[in-house]
């Protein structure tokens, strides 16, 4: 089955502890993985940031919220036990325990507002979104980031397509320079892109003497670039005795073009429009930063006791 969302995990989490015994977070995760019949592949799945495993992250969030709601207690670090309130909620809610259930408890309401600015209302839009969402806060942030980034990439492609070919040729060189290609001198890149350029729009000198050159072809096209265009560029590279070539387009490449580029020497790197726009975002070409957010987590080493030094940090991911 698919990995359950962190709110769906809450009631099975309480069931795993309903006997009143203490269990470590590792033991709880193992019991829940068995309960949900998760495969090794599912257990290895990572959250969008790649910083934690999805299932472990969702269990950790379920533990955090049920603990803050007073349904669990922590006798020791990474050890949990159900509370009398947790037992009562488990009996009263035979189908599901989620954030709506937790919201009735004053301790949980305080937890939800603890980290907010002093002028933030008790119940915010983000609180309601979290309660109604199946994603953890980290997953919501990741999804929102991907959505904003996708819209930005599409917007960049539209704007580039509206510019003349010469602008696009210069843009391509700006992106490659931002990626670190080219020497330190002002003449490390040369924009050709005119009649007599022999199929080459730009040259990048990777060293000050120009011993290592990258030749660039830029095509501001709407239709896919086919094999014949790549063959022409390959011929131009041979004519210049080049060892490196980059072909960049605002559109895409046909499968025949990609197969041809992969099989020739010197090798030609193909960059389509979406990849180019992503590189523009990653390397700050044609975009500016509007807002920056930092996600922080507890530094376990700072809080570690001397006895912890031999055992190391717990396997449970540390939450913000």
C-alpha positions as CSV (number, residue, x, y, z in Angstrom):
1,X,0.0,0.0,0.0
2,X,1.0,3.6,-0.3
3,X,2.7,5.3,2.6
4,X,-0.1,6.8,4.8
5,X,-0.2,10.5,5.6
6,X,0.9,11.5,9.0
7,X,-2.6,12.1,10.4
8,X,-3.7,8.6,9.3
9,X,-0.7,7.3,11.3
10,X,-1.9,8.9,14.6
11,X,-4.5,6.3,15.7
12,X,-2.3,3.2,14.8
13,X,0.5,5.0,16.7
14,X,-1.7,5.1,19.8
15,X,-2.8,1.5,19.2
16,X,0.9,0.4,19.1
17,X,1.2,1.9,22.6
18,X,-2.2,1.1,24.1
19,X,-0.7,-1.6,26.5
20,X,0.9,1.3,28.4
21,X,4.5,0.0,27.9
22,X,7.4,2.2,26.9
23,X,8.7,1.9,23.4
24,X,11.5,3.6,21.5
25,X,10.8,5.5,18.3
26,X,12.6,2.8,16.4
27,X,10.3,0.1,17.8
28,X,7.2,2.2,17.1
29,X,8.3,2.7,13.5
30,X,8.9,-1.0,13.0
31,X,5.5,-1.8,14.4
32,X,3.7,0.7,12.2
33,X,5.6,-0.4,9.1
34,X,4.3,-3.9,9.7
35,X,0.8,-2.6,10.4
36,X,0.7,-0.8,7.1
37,X,2.5,-3.6,5.2
38,X,5.1,-1.3,3.7
39,X,7.7,-2.6,1.4
40,X,11.5,-2.0,1.6
41,X,11.2,0.3,-1.4
42,X,8.4,2.3,0.3
43,X,10.4,2.5,3.5
44,X,13.4,3.9,1.6
45,X,11.4,6.6,-0.2
46,X,12.7,10.2,0.6
47,X,10.8,13.4,1.1
48,X,11.2,16.1,-1.6
49,X,14.2,17.7,0.1
50,X,16.0,14.4,0.2
51,X,16.9,15.0,3.9
52,X,14.8,12.3,5.5
53,X,12.8,9.1,4.7
54,X,9.2,9.8,4.0
55,X,7.7,7.2,6.3
56,X,10.1,8.0,9.2
57,X,9.4,11.7,8.8
58,X,5.6,11.2,8.9
59,X,5.8,9.0,11.9
60,X,8.0,11.6,13.6
61,X,5.4,14.3,12.9
62,X,2.6,12.0,14.2
63,X,4.6,11.5,17.4
64,X,5.2,15.2,17.8
65,X,1.5,16.3,17.4
66,X,0.1,13.5,19.6
67,X,2.8,14.3,22.2
68,X,2.0,18.0,22.1
69,X,-1.7,17.1,22.4
70,X,-1.1,15.2,25.6
71,X,-1.9,11.8,24.1
72,X,1.7,10.6,24.6
73,X,4.5,11.3,27.1
74,X,8.3,11.0,26.7
75,X,9.9,9.4,29.8
76,X,13.2,9.6,28.1
77,X,14.6,10.8,24.8
78,X,13.1,8.9,21.9
79,X,11.0,6.8,24.2
80,X,7.2,7.1,24.3
81,X,4.3,5.9,26.4
82,X,0.5,6.5,26.0
83,X,-1.1,8.8,28.6
84,X,-4.6,8.4,30.2
85,X,-5.8,11.1,27.8
86,X,-4.4,9.1,24.9
87,X,-6.2,6.0,26.1
88,X,-9.5,8.0,26.4
89,X,-9.1,9.4,22.9
90,X,-8.3,5.9,21.5
91,X,-11.6,4.6,23.0
92,X,-13.7,7.6,21.9
93,X,-12.4,7.7,18.4
94,X,-12.6,4.1,16.9
95,X,-12.0,5.2,13.3
96,X,-9.5,8.1,13.2
97,X,-7.4,10.4,15.3
98,X,-6.2,13.6,13.5
99,X,-5.4,17.2,14.1
100,X,-9.1,18.1,14.4
101,X,-9.3,15.9,17.5
102,X,-6.1,17.3,18.9
103,X,-7.3,20.9,18.4
104,X,-9.8,20.5,21.3
105,X,-7.0,20.4,23.9
106,X,-5.5,23.6,25.3
107,X,-2.0,22.2,25.3
108,X,-2.2,21.6,21.6
109,X,-3.6,25.0,20.9
110,X,-0.7,26.5,22.8
111,X,1.7,24.4,20.8
112,X,0.2,25.6,17.5
113,X,0.8,29.3,18.4
114,X,4.0,29.0,20.4
115,X,6.4,29.6,17.4
116,X,4.2,32.2,15.7
117,X,4.9,36.0,15.8
118,X,3.1,37.8,18.7
119,X,0.7,39.5,16.3
120,X,-0.4,36.2,14.6
121,X,-4.1,35.2,15.3
122,X,-4.7,32.0,17.2
123,X,-6.1,30.2,14.2
124,X,-4.4,31.1,11.0
125,X,-5.0,30.0,7.4
126,X,-1.8,27.9,7.5
127,X,-3.2,26.1,10.6
128,X,-6.4,25.3,8.8
129,X,-4.5,24.2,5.7
130,X,-2.4,21.8,7.9
131,X,-5.4,20.4,9.6
132,X,-7.1,19.6,6.2
133,X,-3.9,18.4,4.5
134,X,-2.6,14.9,4.4
135,X,1.0,16.2,4.0
136,X,3.4,17.0,6.7
137,X,4.5,20.7,7.0
138,X,7.8,19.8,5.2
139,X,6.0,18.1,2.4
140,X,3.6,21.1,2.0
141,X,6.6,23.5,1.8
142,X,8.3,21.2,-0.8
143,X,5.1,21.0,-2.9
144,X,4.6,24.7,-2.8
145,X,8.2,25.3,-3.8
146,X,7.9,23.0,-6.7
147,X,4.7,24.6,-7.8
148,X,6.2,28.1,-7.7
149,X,9.3,26.9,-9.5
150,X,7.3,25.2,-12.3
151,X,5.3,28.4,-12.8
152,X,8.6,30.5,-12.9
153,X,10.2,28.1,-15.4
154,X,7.1,28.4,-17.7
155,X,7.1,32.2,-17.4
156,X,10.8,32.4,-18.2
157,X,10.3,30.2,-21.4
158,X,7.5,32.5,-22.6
159,X,9.6,35.6,-22.1
160,X,12.6,34.2,-23.8
161,X,10.5,33.1,-26.7
162,X,9.3,36.7,-27.2
163,X,12.9,38.0,-27.5
164,X,14.8,38.1,-30.8
165,X,17.4,35.4,-31.6
166,X,20.4,37.6,-30.7
167,X,19.1,38.1,-27.2
168,X,18.7,34.3,-26.8
169,X,22.3,33.7,-28.0
170,X,23.6,36.2,-25.4
171,X,21.4,34.6,-22.7
172,X,22.8,31.2,-23.4
173,X,26.4,32.5,-22.9
174,X,25.3,34.3,-19.7
175,X,23.9,31.0,-18.3
176,X,27.0,29.0,-19.1
177,X,29.2,31.8,-17.6
178,X,27.0,31.8,-14.4
179,X,27.6,28.0,-14.2
180,X,31.3,28.6,-14.0
181,X,32.3,27.9,-17.6
182,X,34.9,30.4,-19.0
183,X,38.0,32.0,-17.7
184,X,38.4,35.1,-15.5
185,X,39.0,37.5,-18.4
186,X,36.3,39.7,-19.9
187,X,36.9,38.0,-23.2
188,X,36.3,34.5,-21.8
189,X,33.1,34.3,-23.9
190,X,32.6,35.5,-27.4
191,X,29.2,36.0,-29.1
192,X,29.3,35.2,-32.8
193,X,25.8,34.5,-34.1
194,X,26.1,36.2,-37.4
195,X,26.6,35.4,-41.1
196,X,29.8,33.4,-41.5
197,X,29.7,32.0,-38.1
198,X,29.8,28.5,-39.6
199,X,27.0,27.2,-37.4
200,X,28.4,28.4,-34.1
201,X,26.8,31.1,-32.0
202,X,29.3,31.5,-29.2
203,X,32.7,30.4,-27.9
204,X,33.7,29.9,-24.3
205,X,37.4,30.0,-23.4
206,X,37.9,27.8,-20.3
207,X,41.4,29.1,-19.8
208,X,43.0,32.5,-20.3
209,X,45.1,31.3,-23.3
210,X,42.2,29.8,-25.0
211,X,43.7,26.3,-25.1
212,X,40.3,24.7,-24.2
213,X,37.3,25.9,-26.0
214,X,33.6,25.1,-25.8
215,X,31.5,25.9,-28.9
216,X,27.9,26.8,-28.5
217,X,24.9,26.7,-30.8
218,X,21.6,28.4,-29.7
219,X,18.3,27.9,-31.4
220,X,15.2,29.9,-30.4
221,X,12.7,27.5,-31.9
222,X,9.2,26.5,-31.3
223,X,9.4,23.1,-33.0
224,X,11.6,20.2,-31.8
225,X,15.2,20.2,-33.1
226,X,15.9,17.2,-35.3
227,X,18.9,15.1,-36.1
228,X,19.9,17.2,-39.2
229,X,20.5,20.3,-37.1
230,X,22.7,18.3,-34.7
231,X,24.6,16.9,-37.7
232,X,25.3,20.4,-39.0
233,X,26.6,21.5,-35.6
234,X,28.8,18.3,-35.4
235,X,30.2,19.2,-38.8
236,X,31.0,22.8,-37.6
237,X,32.8,21.3,-34.5
238,X,34.9,19.1,-36.8
239,X,35.7,22.1,-39.0
240,X,37.1,23.9,-35.9
241,X,38.8,20.8,-34.5
242,X,36.7,21.3,-31.4
243,X,36.5,18.8,-28.5
244,X,33.4,20.2,-26.8
245,X,30.0,21.4,-28.0
246,X,26.8,22.5,-26.4
247,X,23.5,22.9,-28.3
248,X,20.8,24.8,-26.5
249,X,17.2,25.4,-27.7
250,X,14.0,26.9,-26.3
251,X,12.1,23.9,-27.6
252,X,13.0,20.2,-27.4
253,X,15.0,17.6,-29.2
254,X,13.7,14.6,-31.1
255,X,14.7,11.2,-30.0
256,X,16.8,10.8,-33.1
257,X,18.7,14.0,-32.3
258,X,19.5,12.8,-28.8
259,X,20.6,9.4,-30.0
260,X,22.9,10.9,-32.6
261,X,24.4,13.4,-30.0
262,X,25.1,10.5,-27.6
263,X,27.0,8.5,-30.2
264,X,29.4,11.0,-31.7
265,X,32.8,12.3,-30.7
266,X,33.3,15.1,-29.9
267,X,30.3,14.7,-27.7
268,X,27.5,17.3,-28.0
269,X,25.6,18.2,-24.9
270,X,21.9,19.0,-25.6
271,X,20.0,21.4,-23.4
272,X,16.2,21.9,-24.1
273,X,14.1,24.8,-23.1
274,X,12.9,23.5,-19.8
275,X,16.4,22.5,-18.7
276,X,17.6,25.9,-19.7
277,X,14.9,27.7,-17.7
278,X,15.7,25.5,-14.7
279,X,19.4,26.5,-15.0
280,X,18.4,30.2,-15.2
281,X,16.6,29.7,-11.9
282,X,19.4,27.7,-10.2
283,X,22.1,30.1,-11.3
284,X,20.3,33.4,-11.0
285,X,20.1,34.5,-14.6
286,X,17.0,36.6,-15.4
287,X,15.5,36.1,-12.0
288,X,15.8,37.7,-8.6
289,X,15.2,36.5,-5.0
290,X,11.9,37.7,-3.6
291,X,11.9,35.9,-0.2
292,X,14.2,33.5,1.7
293,X,13.1,31.1,4.3
294,X,15.3,29.0,6.6
295,X,14.1,25.7,8.0
296,X,16.0,24.8,11.2
297,X,16.2,21.8,13.4
298,X,17.4,20.9,16.8
299,X,21.2,20.4,17.0
300,X,21.3,17.0,18.8
301,X,25.1,17.3,19.5
302,X,24.5,20.5,21.5
303,X,22.0,18.8,23.8
304,X,23.7,15.4,24.0
305,X,24.7,14.2,27.5
306,X,28.1,12.5,28.1
307,X,26.3,9.2,28.2
308,X,24.9,9.9,24.7
309,X,28.3,10.3,23.2
310,X,28.8,6.6,22.8
311,X,25.4,5.8,21.4
312,X,25.1,8.7,18.9
313,X,21.9,10.4,17.9
314,X,18.6,8.6,17.6
315,X,17.4,7.3,14.3
316,X,14.2,9.3,14.5
317,X,14.5,12.5,12.4
318,X,14.8,15.7,14.3
319,X,11.8,18.0,13.6
320,X,11.9,21.7,13.2
